[in-house]
Amino acid sequence: MRIVIIAVLIVLVAFVAWRVAEQYGLIGDKTVAPPAASPAEEPQKPPAVSQLPSFDIVRVDRSGDAVIAGRAAAGAKVVVLANDAPLAETMAQADGSWVIVTEAPLDAGPVELSLEMTTADGLTIKSDQTVVIYVPEREGDRPLVLRTTPGGATEVLQDPRDAADGLGPLSLDSIDYDDAGSVIFSGRAEPGRVIQLFANRQFVNQAASSQDGRWTMTASIAPGVYTLLVVQLGADDRPAYAIEIPFERASPGALARTEGRIIVQPGNSLWRIARRVYGTGFQYTVIYEANRDQIRDPNLIYPGQAFNLPQEQPDTVEPAAEPE
């Protein structure tokens, strides 16, 4: 009898232990997960590209030698092209920065720089930025360097002209049009100041200049002829500097072009006008030859000038000779 009681106790203890173990998940049906795939077996995903390649600095001296710097993906091959032909290449550093010093001077005249990078996994990406350089043909002149983006403001990276007396730090460097047809104004001023824009003395918009002294604003302006007034306010919120400039508002998405004529906008150049009108900047000589009475230097045109736009004559027009 004692043996039976002991056996029953053993069974009861075992049953209780089994229930406790089952309750706490120590036993029971378990599905064994397959072993984790080794790194070599995991599907490879292309690395994310955090940014497009970009131009940050472009400096050109009078002889055409250039220093070009920017950013790209870390370890990517960076290629700078001049008028669509490879100019120089380098590798981006671990922080994405890259610098190129040209081995030979750029040719005199207009040069259009573009940029592309090839990442470590073989992906080639082109920048949406374009840098246009006017290398001087005359000894003593200084280059002009512009940076443009589609639908964005043109930035003057290097200005060949000395600041006009009395204007101080304020400038209106370019006028462009975005994809929606709005007008983009940009220029320079003292850092952290309010810039106000008036058209025919009517207030249009205002913006604050950045810490590096650049300002940009977008406005809707009806087509027509205007006198623009740009005002920089001082620390006391009173006008400190002001400039006036003539401006003809182009139709949305187009140049101010009417029956074969164009009104030069601030920031325009013969190269940029020819690229939009004829499809290539090299046809700037067509416009130059048709307006020699107004253009002393092909690299220097002024807002408000009205130019004739003849039909393209790529086979007959020779590069413009230097004006007397």
Buried (B, 14 or more C-beta within 10 A) or exposed (E): EEEEEEEEEEEEEEEEEEEEEEEEEEEEEEEEEEEEEEEEEEEEEEEEBEEBBBBBEBEBBBEBBBEBBBBBBBBBBBBBBBBEEEBBBBEBEEEBEBBBEBEEBBEBBBBBBBBBBBBEEEEEBEBBBBBBBBBBBEEEBBBBBBBBBEEBBBBBBBBBEEEEEEEBBBBBBBBBBBEEBBBBBBBBBBBEBBBBBBBEEEEBBBBEBEEEBBBBBBBEBEEEEBEBBBBBBEEEEEEBBBBEBBBBBBEBEEBBBEEEEBBBBBBBBBBBBBBBBBEBBBBBBBBBBBBEEBBEBBBBBEBBBEBEBEEBEEEEBEEBEEEE
